[in-house]
Amino acid sequence: MITVNEIAKLVDGTVGGDGGIHIKGMASSRFAEEGDITFALDGEELERAGKSRASCVLTMVDMENYPKTTLRVGDMKLAITMLYNAMLEMKPPGKGVIHPAAVIAKSAGLGRDVSIGPNAVIGEAARIGDNTTVSANCVIGKNVTIGQRSCLYPNVTVYDCSVIGDRVIIHSGSVIGADGFGYVPREGKIYKVPQMGNVVIEDDVEIGANSCVDRGTFTSTVIGRGVKLDNQVQIAHNVKLGRNVIIAGQSAVAGSSTVGDNTMLGGQVGITDHVSIGSNVKAGAKTGITGNVKDDKVIFGYPAREVADARKLFALLSLLLKNARKFRALLRNSPDD
């Protein structure tokens, strides 16, 4: 647990009331229990929080004569984020539970306090680290390695030989290590290219629901440390994502492309195969990237352009559409070359 005074130092806040109260969790006012901290952005939420069972209220509003201890901050989103992550680090590991309906190979190795949900399948020679949770209906293939304090939500599938690091979160419906999309047309027939590599997911990665990371053809598809993938993201075979890459929903990175550290891709961004995206790049939603991008660029549009050039182009297109009749008349009246 942590006191309100300690939280105030963490989030640069001001305490109103008893700063010595111990906080054990955080929740919305509707579900808060004694010992929880809740949050309120406006008068209506403050009134509801004041009547809740929460022990402390995080707010951006100055309060007098409030019925509960308050913690006033300048940036609510940042304060909640910092507190949430601090409490995650302080949370002691729970005791592992193996559901009787789980199917675990005799050669699989489970660390301390591993939890396996109902109907989950753990394959031959798989290794699962301490305090990791594999939820209901997950399938873990043979020779898979999963690190410590990771969490796989229900219905995640991890194909053979995949490697998953520590503190990795994979949400429901995602598939790790399926075959890459590789085919060779020849003499009227389409031949499948063997996909014999694997997937390596480094520490502190989070993968959203219904996303796919394909195995490498002969080497590894690599998801770097700290990467965050939204729901419905496709990472193709042989892709290498650097550290702390963020990719929003419905984006796709085609085979053998690389994305540098700290790059951010908006929703529905598409990256073609065999291109290199630098570090610290930002790509706006629906950008189509068909060539290499240098470090620190901000790009947008299809084909991708630096954002200033893309805005000029859209402005010119708008001008052209607005004055289409004038341009046509001008062209009709112009002398032929």
C-alpha positions in Angstrom: 0.0 0.0 0.0 1.0 3.7 -0.4 -0.1 6.8 1.5 -1.8 9.8 0.0 1.2 11.9 0.9 3.5 9.5 -1.0 1.1 9.6 -4.0 1.2 13.4 -3.9 5.0 13.4 -4.2 4.7 10.9 -7.1 2.2 13.0 -9.1 3.2 16.5 -7.9 -0.2 17.0 -6.2 -1.6 18.9 -3.2 -3.3 17.0 -0.4 -6.5 18.3 1.2 -7.3 16.3 4.4 -5.6 13.3 5.9 -2.4 12.6 3.8 -1.6 9.6 6.0 -4.4 7.4 4.6 -3.2 4.2 3.0 -4.3 3.5 -0.5 -4.5 -0.1 -1.8 -6.2 0.3 -5.1 -7.8 2.7 -7.6 -11.3 2.5 -9.1 -14.1 4.6 -10.5 -16.5 6.0 -7.9 -19.2 3.5 -8.8 -17.0 0.5 -7.9 -14.6 2.0 -5.4 -14.1 0.3 -2.0 -12.7 1.6 1.2 -8.9 2.1 0.7 -9.3 3.0 -3.0 -8.5 6.3 -4.6 -11.1 7.5 -7.2 -11.1 10.4 -9.6 -13.4 13.3 -10.5 -13.2 15.8 -13.3 -16.2 18.0 -12.7 -18.8 19.0 -10.1 -21.1 16.1 -10.9 -18.4 13.5 -10.6 -17.1 15.2 -7.4 -20.6 14.8 -5.8 -20.7 11.2 -6.8 -17.2 10.5 -5.6 -18.0 12.2 -2.3 -20.8 9.7 -1.7 -18.7 6.7 -2.7 -16.8 4.3 -0.4 -13.4 5.6 -1.8 -10.9 6.9 0.8 -9.4 9.6 -1.5 -10.5 11.6 -4.5 -8.1 12.7 -7.3 -9.2 15.9 -8.9 -8.1 19.0 -10.7 -10.6 21.2 -8.8 -9.9 23.2 -5.6 -12.2 21.9 -2.9 -13.3 23.2 0.5 -15.4 21.4 3.1 -15.3 18.2 1.0 -16.3 15.0 2.9 -13.2 13.1 1.8 -9.5 13.5 1.5 -8.6 15.0 -1.9 -5.5 15.1 -4.0 -5.4 18.0 -6.5 -3.3 17.7 -9.6 -2.6 19.7 -12.7 -2.8 16.9 -15.2 -5.3 14.2 -14.4 -4.4 11.8 -17.2 -0.7 11.9 -16.3 -1.4 11.5 -12.6 -3.6 8.5 -13.1 -1.1 6.9 -15.4 1.8 7.4 -13.0 -0.1 6.1 -10.1 -1.5 3.1 -12.0 2.0 2.0 -13.0 3.5 2.6 -9.6 0.8 0.5 -8.0 1.4 -2.3 -10.5 5.1 -2.4 -9.5 4.1 -2.6 -5.8 1.5 -5.3 -6.3 2.7 -8.5 -4.8 2.4 -11.6 -7.1 -0.7 -13.7 -6.4 -0.7 -17.5 -5.8 -0.9 -19.5 -8.9 -3.9 -21.6 -9.8 -4.0 -24.5 -12.3 -7.5 -25.2 -13.5 -8.3 -28.9 -13.6 -9.6 -28.6 -17.2 -6.2 -27.3 -18.4 -4.2 -29.7 -20.6 -0.5 -29.5 -19.7 2.2 -31.6 -21.4 4.3 -33.7 -19.1 7.5 -32.2 -20.5 6.3 -28.6 -20.0 7.9 -26.5 -17.3 6.0 -24.1 -15.1 7.6 -21.6 -12.8 6.3 -20.6 -9.4 2.8 -19.3 -9.0 1.8 -19.8 -12.6 -1.9 -19.6 -13.3 -3.5 -21.7 -16.1 -7.1 -21.2 -17.0 -9.8 -23.8 -18.0 -9.3 -25.5 -21.4 -5.9 -23.9 -21.9 -3.3 -26.2 -23.6 0.4 -26.1 -22.8 2.5 -27.9 -25.4 5.5 -30.2 -25.1 8.7 -28.6 -23.7 7.0 -25.2 -23.3 8.5 -23.1 -20.5 6.4 -20.6 -18.6 8.0 -18.2 -16.1 7.1 -17.3 -12.5 3.8 -15.5 -11.8 2.6 -15.6 -15.4 -1.1 -16.1 -16.3 -2.3 -18.1 -19.2 -6.1 -17.6 -19.4 -8.9 -19.8 -20.5 -8.8 -21.4 -24.0 -5.2 -20.2 -24.7 -3.0 -22.6 -26.8 0.7 -22.6 -26.2 2.7 -24.6 -28.7 5.6 -26.8 -28.2 9.0 -25.3 -27.3 7.4 -21.9 -26.5 9.1 -19.8 -23.9 7.2 -17.2 -21.9 8.9 -15.1 -19.2 7.9 -13.9 -15.8 4.8 -11.9 -14.8 3.3 -12.0 -18.3 -0.4 -12.2 -19.0 -2.2 -13.9 -21.9 -5.9 -13.2 -21.9 -8.4 -15.8 -23.1 -8.2 -17.3 -26.6 -4.6 -16.3 -27.4 -2.7 -18.7 -29.6 1.1 -18.9 -29.5 2.6 -21.2 -32.2 5.6 -23.5 -31.7 9.0 -22.1 -30.8 7.9 -18.5 -30.1 9.8 -16.6 -27.4 7.9 -14.1 -25.2 9.7 -12.0 -22.6 8.9 -10.7 -19.1 5.8 -8.5 -18.3 4.3 -9.0 -21.7 0.5 -8.6 -22.1 -1.3 -10.2 -25.0 -5.0 -9.5 -25.3 -7.8 -11.9 -26.4 -7.9 -13.4 -29.9 -4.3 -12.5 -30.9 -2.2 -15.0 -32.7 1.6 -15.2 -32.3 3.8 -17.1 -34.7 1.4 -18.1 -37.6 2.9 -18.7 -41.0 3.9 -15.6 -42.9 2.2 -14.8 -46.2 4.8 -16.2 -48.6 4.0 -17.9 -52.0 5.7 -18.4 -55.3 3.5 -18.6 -58.5 5.1 -20.9 -61.0 3.7 -22.6 -64.1 0.1 -22.1 -63.2 0.4 -23.2 -59.6 1.0 -21.3 -56.4 3.7 -22.8 -54.1 3.9 -22.1 -50.4 7.2 -20.7 -49.1 8.2 -22.6 -45.9 8.0 -20.5 -42.8 10.6 -22.0 -40.5 11.6 -19.1 -38.3 9.9 -17.9 -35.1 8.6 -14.8 -33.2 10.6 -13.1 -30.5 8.7 -10.7 -28.3 10.9 -8.8 -25.9 10.1 -7.5 -22.4 7.3 -5.0 -21.5 5.4 -5.4 -24.8 1.6 -5.1 -25.0 -0.4 -6.5 -27.9 -4.0 -5.6 -28.4 -6.9 -7.9 -29.2 -7.2 -9.8 -32.5 -3.7 -8.8 -33.6 -1.3 -11.1 -35.5 2.5 -11.4 -35.5 3.7 -13.9 -38.1 6.8 -16.1 -37.7 9.9 -15.4 -39.8 10.6 -17.3 -42.9 14.1 -18.5 -41.9 14.9 -16.1 -39.1 12.9 -14.3 -36.4 10.2 -11.7 -36.5 11.2 -9.4 -33.6 9.0 -7.1 -31.5 11.3 -4.9 -29.5 11.2 -4.0 -25.9 8.4 -1.7 -24.8 6.4 -1.9 -28.1 2.7 -1.2 -27.9 0.4 -2.6 -30.6 -3.3 -1.7 -30.7 -6.1 -4.0 -31.7 -6.2 -5.5 -35.2 -2.6 -4.9 -36.1 -0.8 -7.1 -38.6 3.0 -7.7 -38.3 4.3 -9.8 -41.2 7.1 -12.3 -41.4 10.7 -11.1 -40.8 9.6 -7.7 -39.6 11.8 -6.0 -36.9 10.2 -3.4 -34.6 12.6 -1.4 -32.5 12.1 -0.4 -28.9 9.0 1.6 -27.8 7.3 1.6 -31.1 3.6 2.4 -31.0 1.2 1.2 -33.7 -2.5 2.1 -33.7 -5.4 -0.1 -34.8 -5.8 -1.7 -38.3 -2.2 -0.9 -39.3 0.0 -3.4 -41.1 3.7 -3.8 -41.6 4.5 -6.0 -44.6 7.3 -8.6 -44.7 11.0 -7.9 -44.0 10.4 -4.2 -43.1 12.1 -2.6 -40.2 10.8 0.2 -37.9 13.2 2.2 -35.7 13.0 3.0 -32.0 10.3 5.3 -30.7 8.4 5.5 -34.0 4.6 6.1 -33.8 2.1 4.9 -36.5 -1.4 6.2 -36.5 -4.5 4.1 -37.4 -4.7 2.2 -40.7 -1.1 3.0 -41.7 0.3 0.6 -44.3 4.0 -0.2 -44.8 5.0 -2.1 -47.8 7.6 -4.9 -47.7 11.4 -4.5 -47.5 11.5 -0.9 -46.4 13.2 0.8 -43.5 11.5 3.3 -41.3 13.9 5.3 -39.1 13.7 6.1 -35.4 11.4 8.8 -33.9 9.2 8.9 -37.1 5.5 9.9 -36.8 3.1 8.7 -39.5 -0.5 10.1 -39.5 -3.5 7.9 -39.9 -4.0 6.1 -43.2 -0.5 7.0 -44.4 0.8 4.6 -47.1 4.6 4.1 -46.8 6.2 2.7 -49.9 9.8 3.7 -49.4 12.5 4.2 -46.8 11.9 7.0 -44.2 14.7 8.8 -42.4 14.9 9.4 -38.7 12.7 12.1 -37.1 10.4 12.6 -40.0 6.7 13.5 -39.7 4.8 12.0 -42.6 1.3 11.8 -43.9 -0.8 10.8 -46.9 -0.5 8.3 -49.8 2.1 8.0 -51.0 3.7 9.2 -47.8 5.1 12.8 -47.8 6.5 15.0 -45.1 3.6 16.6 -43.4 4.2 20.1 -44.7 4.3 18.9 -48.3 1.2 16.8 -47.8 -0.7 19.8 -46.5 0.4 21.9 -49.5 -0.8 19.2 -51.8 -4.2 18.9 -50.2 -4.5 22.7 -50.3 -3.8 22.8 -54.0 -6.3 19.9 -54.6 -9.0 21.8 -52.7 -8.2 25.0 -54.8 -8.4 22.9 -58.0 -11.8 21.4 -57.1 -13.2 24.7 -56.0 -12.2 26.4 -59.3 -12.6 23.5 -61.6 -14.9 25.3 -64.1 -12.5 28.2 -64.3 -9.6 25.9 -65.0 -11.5 24.0 -67.7 -12.5 27.3 -69.4 -9.0 28.5 -69.2 -7.7 25.3 -70.9 -10.4 25.5 -73.6 -9.4 29.1 -74.5 -5.6 28.5 -74.3 -3.8 28.1 -77.7 -2.7 24.6 -78.7 1.0 23.8 -78.4 
